[in-house]
Amino acid sequence: AVTTADVNYTFQSLIKTPSIDFFSYNHYIKSISVVNKYTIVFNLKSYYSPLIYEIGTEPIIPAAWGNNPYSANLSSFTNYATNITSGSYPATNLITDGPVILTSLSPTSGAVFQTNKHFFMGAPSYAKMVWEYFKTTSDATAALESKSIDAFWGPYTDRALFAKIPYIRSVSAPSTYEFFAWMNNAIAPFNNTYARKAVAYVINKTNLNELALAGAGLTGSYGALPALYKSQIPSGLPFYHYNLTEAAAMMREGGFVQKGGEWYYPNGTQVTVTLIEPPLADWVTAGNIIANNLTAFGIKTTYVADSFAQWNSNTGYGKFQITYFGYTGYAPNAWSVLNSLFSNKSSAPIGSFAWDHGWNVERYNNTTVNTLLNEAATTANTTKVTQLLDSVQEIIASQVPIAMTSDPPTFFSYNNQTIRDNTPNYNIAWAISVEHIDVLEYVNQTSTNYLPYIGGGIIIVVIGGVIAAAYYVRKSRLKERHNK
């Protein structure tokens, strides 16, 4: 199990070794004090809220490494520099605080985890866990039906199907997962604020929620914070209900002209849109609903089905107009969510790969929002931080860089004949609960892209620059559990 000596050794080593001090701990940490084997105190030079999250998720290395004659320069540790900093696996001699430890990773065969016998809530009741590779959700659905896999965080469109199968049990739980229509703010027509606001009114969120998400969760508001952050959402923000009259008013205010039921730019060119979507069943359903809503409103929309790799490339490099997909904040912090979605630091110009920087693939860039987020990151006064983030949300609500559609729970299905526990003794809904590493790097890429897990729950969709894959959890077979 991890000790304060291990934590102290890890951070002292990083501070002394600039080449692997990725988060610049040396710049922010004044000193580190070990109080006892359970308590360690970090004294910071200045307040910087993102640092709190980075400290909390830093992979810890054993203090015993200090006995190594090369410990004076940790950058000489190839297994540390490669396995932790670069994200390659399997990593050796790591201390993990999650229920499982990643032992191998392959874009073709999946990810293999072994049980962490030192997990503080008790070792899981299986020997290993494998996330298998599937090209589409329909393939994974069929695999769960045929019992070739044991568990699946599937599309919400599978809820009715799984309910009819006696050996499949489905569970759901509140989550910070939310879905948006992501509009490219850097190109027409969505470089026009009023066009984006029109889309927020055009999407029939209730209908989308029923058909794509099987009625799970809540219909979305304006697109900043999920329902679990309710206490951090300022009052009086607009809710963009399905309202075609308001949508038409927004288009006219944006300078667009309606002729014969179709919308045109002021120069007489018809407004047309292409919506792209990867092969996830509920995303496909929702994407088609949005495309139909827009076309019926008079914005001629073409739906294009992309492969994961192509969709990832198109969104990453800004070669799209609109798409639909889910987002989950990887830290329980309102600033982190807003910063990852709307800060210019979390984006990139068209032609540069935005996924390298964060979730702002919509290319939203507002000077005031950037300033407010930067100020909030360096402000220790919680009341002031709340005021700053309220101002950010008010601006976002008025400009709608992305349109929130739904706020559903996590949906997870498993074979109750092979997985006998009614409920797990820990939350496996998020990658950080499964294993302490929360970024992956694919090999054979044209560029080095560090990517957060996209999605939550028992399936994690991991999308890379060249290779794109969906990994689905598969718990070990019975004979493997008996042999643990």
N, C-alpha and C positions, 0 to 999 in steps of 0.2 A: 504494500500500500504506500501511497505517496506520503512523505513526511515534510515538515517545514524545512528540514535540512536540505532535502532535494529541491524544494522550491527556491530556497535561498541560493543554492549552488547554481541552479539554472539561470536565474536572473543576474547574479553576479558575473557569471561567465559571459552572458550575452552583452552586458554593459561593457565588459572589458574587450570584447571582440567585435569591432564595428562591422566587419565583413558579413556577419550573420545576424547583426542587430537590426532586423528588417523593420521593426516598429520604432526604432530610435529611442529605446528605453533610456539610453544614456542622457538624452536631451531632457527627459521629463522626471526621471527618478533621482531624488537627492540622496536617499539612503534606504537601506533595508535592515530591519531589526527582527531577529527571531526572539519571540517572547517565551514560548515553550514549544513542545512538539506538535501542538495543535494551532498555534497562533503566530502569524508573521505580519509585521507592519511595514507598509510601503509609505515612505515620506516623499511627496512629490515636490518638485521645484515650482510647478504651476499647475493649476487645475486644467485638465483636458479630458472631457467625458469619454471620448472613444478609447482612451488608454485603459480605462477601467475594464472594458470588455476584452481588450487584447490581453491584459494581464490575466484575466479569469480564464481565458481559453488557450493560453500558451502551453504547448506540449512540455511536460516536465521530464528532465533527464536525471538519472540517479546521481546522488552525491558521491557515490563510490567511483564515479568516473574521475574524480579528482585525484585518485591514486595513480592515474595513467601518466606516464612521464611527459606526454604531449599536451597535458591539460592547460599549460600556460597559454596555448593558442588553440582554441576550440575549432577554428576554421580548418585545422589540419585533420579533424575528425571527419573522414569522408562519409561515415554513416550518419553523422549529425547534419553536416552541410547538405548532403544529398537527400537523406530520408525525411528530414524535418523541414528544412528551408525550401527545398525544391518540391517536396510532396511526393517523392518516389517511394515505393514500397516493395518488399516488406521492410519495415524499420526495425532495427535490432536494439535491444537494451532500453526500450522506452518504458516509461511508467504511464499507464492509462487509468483514468478514473471512470471509464464507461463500462457497461456490462460485457462488452466483447472487445477483442483486439484484432485489428486487420492484419492478416498474414499474407495475403496475395491479392493482386488486382490485375485483371486482364480485360481489355475491351471486347474480347470474344467470349471468354468463359465466365466473366463476372468477377465478383469480389467475395473472398472467403474470410470469415471471421472465426476466431476460436473463443471459447468462453474465458472471461476474465474471472479467475477464482478469487480474486481479491476485491471484487466489486462490493461497495459498501452496503448495498441492499441485499447482498447474497448472490452467489453465482447463479446464472440462469439454468433452467432445467433441461438443457440440451448441450451437446458436445460442441457443435459448431453451427454456423449460420452462413448460408450462401446466397448472395444476390445474383440472380441469373440474368442473362442478357436476352431481351426480346426486341424485335424491330417495331412491333405495334402492340397496343393494348389488347386488341382482339386476340392476338397470339397468346398473351399472358392469361386472358380470361379463359380461353380454351384449355390452357395448361392446368389451371386451378380446377376446372370442371372435370378433367380427366385424371386428377389426383397426381399429376406428375410434378406439381409444386404444392407446397403446403400453405402458403400465405401470399396475399396480394393486396397492395394498396391500389385498388382499381378505380376506374372512372365511375362517377356517380350514376351513369347510365346503366351500370350493371346491378344496381340495387334490386330492381324487380326480379331480374333473372336469378340472382343468388338467393333471394328469399324463397324461391320454389325448390331449391336443392337442399335436402335434409342434412347432408353432411357438411354444408358450408354455413358458418356463422359469421354474421357481419356486425361490427360495432362501430360507433362513431363517437367523437369527443370534440369539444370546442377547440378551436385552433386559431392561429393568426394567419391562416391561409386565406387569400382573397383573390378574386379574379377581376381583371380589367380589360377594357378595349384600349390597346396601346397605339396611340396615333403619333406618327413621325412629325414632330413640331418644326422640323427644319425644311420640310417641303410642302408644296401645295397638295390639297387644300388646307392641310392641318397646321400650316404656319400662320393661319388666321384663327385667332382666339374664338371668334364667333362660330366658325365651322366646327371647332371641337366642342363647344357648348351645345351646338345643335345635335351633334352625335349623342351626347349625354342624354338629351331629351328623346331622341329617336329610338334608342334601344329599349325594347319592351322587356325590362328586367324581370318582371313577374313571369312572363312567358318563358324567358331564357332559364330562369331558376327552376321552373317546373320540368322543362324538357331536357335540359343539359345536366342539371344537378339533382334531378328527382325530388325537387321541392326541399332539398336540404338547405339549412342556413337562412340567412337574411338577404334581402335585396340590397344592393349597394347604394352608397350615397355619392360623394363627389370624388373620392379617390385619394385619401391621405392616410388615415389610420383605420385599422379594423375594429370590429365591435369590442374586442377585448381591451381596447384602449379607450373605452367610452369616457372615463373620467378625465382624459387628456384631450378631448375634443371640445373646442369652444362652442358656446351656444350661438344660435342664430345663423349657422351656415346653411346655404341653400341645399335642398335635396332635389336632384334632377329626376323627377318622376317622368314616366312615359307621357309625353305631351307634344303632339305634332304641331299644335298651334304655336307653342313657345319655340319649337325647333325652327319653324318657318320664320318667325320673328328674328331669331338669332342670325339666320342666313341672310336675311335682308339687311340687318344691321351691319353685317360683315361685308356688304357690297355685292352680294350675289343676286342674280336675277332669275326669277322663275318663269318659264315659258312652257305651256302645254304640259304642266306637271313635272317638268325636268328642271334641274338647277344649272345655271351657267355662270361663268366668271364675267366680270364687267366687260371684257374684250369680246364676248360672244362665244368663247370656247366652252363646251359642255363639261361639267364637273363629273369626272369618272374616278373611281377608286378601285384598287386591287387589295383584297384581304388575303393574307397568307396564313397557313396553319399547318403544324406538324401532325403526325398520325396518332393523336391521343383522342380516344372516342368522344369524351365529353367536350374536349376543346373543338373537335370537328363539328359536333352538333351546335355548340354555341356560336362558332364562327359562321356557320350557315345561317343561323337565326339573325345575327347581326348584319350579314350581307343582304338578306332578304328585307330586313327592316329598312336599311339604307336605300335599297333599290325602290321599295314601295314608296318611300318618302320623296324620291326623285333624284337621288344620288346614285347613278348607275354603278353597281359594285360587282366586280368579278371575284369569285372565290377560287383560290389556287391552293392545292394540296402539295405541300413541300415535304421532303424527307427531313428527318431531324437535322442532318448535317447542313442541308441547304437553308432550312429555316434559321438555324443558328447563325449561319454566315450572313444571311440577308438582314436579320435583326441586328446582329453585331456590327455590321458595316453600314447600316442605315439605308439598305436597299429595299425599303418597304414603305407602304403608306399607312396600313393599319393591320393589326393582328390581335389575337386574344390569347391570353395565358394567365397562369396563376403566379402569385408572389407570396412568399412568406418571409417575414422579418427574421433574420438569423440572430437577433439579440433582443431581449425583452426591454427595449428602450425606445421611447417615442422619437428621440433625436435620431437614433440610428435608422429607423424606418424612413423618416422624412428625408434624411441626408442621402440614403441609398437610392431613393426614388427620384429626388428632385434637385440635388446639388450638381453643379457643373463639374465638380470633381469626380462624380460617379458616372460620367458620360465621356463622350469623345466626338470629334467632328465626323461628319459623313466621310467614309473612306478609311477611318480608323476603327479598331475593334472595341466597341463600347463595353462588351462583357468583361474586358480586362480591368475595368474601373468600377463597375457597380451595376445597378439596375436601371439607370437612366438611359435606356436604349431609345426612349422617345425623343432624346436630344433637347429636353427642356432646359432653358438657360435664362434665369431672371436674376439680374444683379442684386436686387433687394433681397430676394430669397437666399442667395448665396451669402450675402453679408450677415443676415439674421442667423443662418445656420452656423456660420463660423463664430459668431459672437456667442451663441448658445453653447458651443463646444468648449469655450474657454471661460465660461461663467459658472461659479460655484454656487451662487445664490439660486435656490430652487424656484423661488417665486419669480425671479427674473427670467429663468430658463422657460418657465411656463408661459410667461408673457411673450417671449420671443417666438416660441413654437406656435402659440396661438396666432400670432401675426403671419407666420409662414403658412399656416393652414387657411387663413382667410384669403391670402393671395392665391393659393392653389385652388381654393374653391371657386374663385372668381375667374380663373383662367383655364381650368380643367385640362392640364397637359395629358392626363390619361383619365378615362372614364370608368369608375368602379361599377361593376355590375352585380357582384355577389360576394357574400361573406359566409362560406359554408364550413361545416365541421370536417374533421379528418374522418375519412371512410376507409375501413380496413376489414378485409374478409379473410377467413382462414378455414382449413379443414379441421373440424372438431373431433375427427377420429384419430388424427396424428398429433395434433396439438391439443393436449387434454386439459390444460388450465383454462378456466372460464375467462379469466382476465390476466394479463401479464402483471408481474409484481413491480414493473417499472414502465415508464412511458417510452415506447419505441417509435413515437410519432415523428421524432426529429433526428436528423443526422447526428447532432451533437450529443444526443442521448445514447446513440449506438456506439460511437467511437469518437475520441477527442479531436481527431483531425477533421476539419470542416472544409478543406479545399483539396482538389485533385488536379493533377496535371497529366494530360495524355501525352504519350510518346508519338513520334512521327508527325508532329504538328509543324505547320509553316511558321508559326510564331509561338512563343511561350505564353500560354494563357492560364492564369490561376483562376479557377472558377468555383464559386460557391455551389453547394448542392442546390439545385433548382427544384423546389417541391419539398414536401414533407411527408411524414408517414413512412410506411413500411416500404413503399417504392420511392426511390430517389431517381429522378431523371437527371442524368449528368450529361451535359452537352459540351463537346469540345470543338476546337477550331477545325479539325479535319475529321475526327472520328466522333460520332454521336451515338449514344447508347442509353437504353433504359435498363436499370438494374432493379430486379424485383427480389424481395427477401424470400429465401427458401430455408426453412428450418430443417435440421438434419433428420434423416430417416430414423425410424424406431431403433433399428439395429445399431446405428451410430450413437444414439442416446444411451443405449444399454451398455455400450463399450466405453463410455467416457471415463 
